[in-house]
């Protein structure tokens, strides 16, 4: 009887939308919805991959699949050498203890990073939910392991302590869920998993936690018609409690990525290096090899702050947001290397944020005369500012820029440094900015310097 009631609820919630709704359950209609403006302004987000995979914390968050799916030799040997023969993946759940998880401390770190939105894994491909889901019996964070509502606690802390937008990642498929495997064996002609597990969870997290980002994943094996994605998004855009502010990505079924949905991700670590016509996001990792925490990671495996900033400013210049991933530990800590990178980003944004937040792509993305210079643009009531972010300090005392065309009204300054800078106009266009001899301890920041230009003719 419970299954019948659930089926009726989901069916009514989806298909009652087909009449008198602004956004119909078709891609043609859904793709006309503008992405809420807040998302294009914020530029930087934090991705959090956290789950049972944080317990073995070996190889990556795909540990279970590497062990029992592809049978990766490194993972198989790791289990043979460290665990009893009858040990199962479910046995890891009791070790997902989170005793050091203090959500208010996480919120403080996130605020210090300068990030304006956070996306937490509510459920990864292992199927374990980080909230007490009614549809994940005995395989959720309240029933085993933490015995806590991890999603709810973090959502409350972020909203109470910061102005950061809170979002949730949700995996569509589950590697070893029998309902999903049966649908897959039926060539997705049945959808018992979608009706009884996936859709109810998606409704549940939105109704309960009101995320302003719904970041879908794990969709690629089946078409969007199997997942009933257009019906769900029609409800999300028309009827949900976040209908006016929510943003979504493009992972709603095979062949959807880079074609349908809200912002485009196209693939992990997508960073085209050129201006895109559609709003996009670079979901990337500080750990080069994993989204989840790895106990055996080396220092060289983590991006330096210089590498992060190069990726970040290039992404923003080309019209994207950067969603920067960290992997907390099984006991609820943000490892010092991740905290350091987050605080370094915040330190840089405290000085240079004017050239990042609320900006839009300029007519040029990177410079032709000097490499490693990226541009952004912002319109003020009476003036338009162009920002040139130089990843390398001009040791010669001159920064040559080929893209801007100066006029008699052009004013140049360095963010974080008082006063204006002198410059000369090139005979064939461009300008050369004269860099004052700034003592090292007076430098506005330690990496990537932002030059502001107003009064340009282009």
C-alpha positions, 0 to 999 in steps of 0.5 A: 500500500505504501508503494502505491501511495508513493507512486500516486504522489509522484505521478500527481506531482509531475503530471499535474504540471502539464496544464496552466504552467509557465514552464512546460515539461519539455526542453523547448520550454524549460530551456527558456527559463533565465538563470537567476541573476545571483548565480552569474554574480557570485563566481566562486562556489565550494563543492563538498564530496563527503560520504561513506567513501570518506572512510576508506579514503583511498583512491577516490570517492569511486572506491566501491565501484573500483572494488566491486565493479571494475575490480581495480587491482590497487583497491582490491589489494588494499582491501585484502591487505587491510580488512577481513575477507567477509568485510563489506562496503556497508561495514564502512558506514559505522566508521563514518563518525563525523565526531569532529564535524562542527558545521559552524566552523565549516561555515566560518571557513567557507565565509573566509574563502570568499565563496558565495555558494556551497554545494554539498553531496546529499547522495553520491553514487554509493546511494548513502544519503547525508540526510534521514531520507524516508526513501533510503532505509538504513542507508542514511546518516541518521540511521547509521554512522553519524546518527545526524542530519548532516545536510540539515546541520550544514544548511542551518549553519551556513544560513545562520552565520553567512550570506552564502547560498546553499546547494545540494548535489544529488546522484541520479543512479546508484551503482548497486541498487537492485531497483536500478540494476533491474531497470538497467537490465530492462534497457530502461523500459521500466522505471521502478528505481526512478518512481520509488527512489530517485524522484522521491528523494529529489522532491524530499531534499527540495521541500525539506532543505530548499537548496538554491542549487540542485546539482544533478549527476549520475545521469549518463547511463539512461535518457532523460525520459527514464529519469523524468527530468523534464517533469521534475524540472517543470515542478521545480521551476513552477511549484517548488519553494525555490522556484524563483531562485533555484539554479540547476546544471545540465546533467539530467540524462544522457546527451543532456550535458552542454545542451539542456538544463540551467548552467552547463558543466559539459564534463568534470573540470570543464575549462574551455579557455574561450568565451562561451555563449551559455552560462557555464561552471568549471567544477574542479578539484583542489586534489588533482586526483580525487573529489573525496578525501584521500589519506595517502595524498601527497603535497604535490597532488594538490593545486597550489594557490597560483594554479587555483587562481590561474584556473579561477580568473580564466574561468571568470573571464570566459563567463564561467563560475568555478566550483572548487571541491574539497573532501572532508574526512570521515570524522568531520574535519576539513584537512589543513591543506584544503583550509589553507587554499580556501583562506588563501582564495579569500585573502586574494578576493578581499583585495581583488573581488571588485574585478571578480564579483558581479563582472561580465566577460569583456570583448577580449578574454586574455591579452595578446601582448602579455601572456597570463593576463585575463580580462573582466568588465563591470558597468557602474552607473556612470562609467564602465571598468575593465579589469586586467588580472595579471598572473605574473608581476611585471618585473620590468616595471611595465605592463604592456597590454595589447587589448585596451584602447586608451583615451584622454579620459583613461584612468588606470589603478591597481586594486589594493594600492592607493592612487592612479598609475601612469601609462603611455598609449601605444601608437598602434593601440594598447597601452603600457602601464608604469608600475611603481617600485612597491616594497614587497611588504606593501604589495596589495596581495601575494599572487595575481594583481588586478589593474582597473581601467576606466575611460577606454574606447573599447 
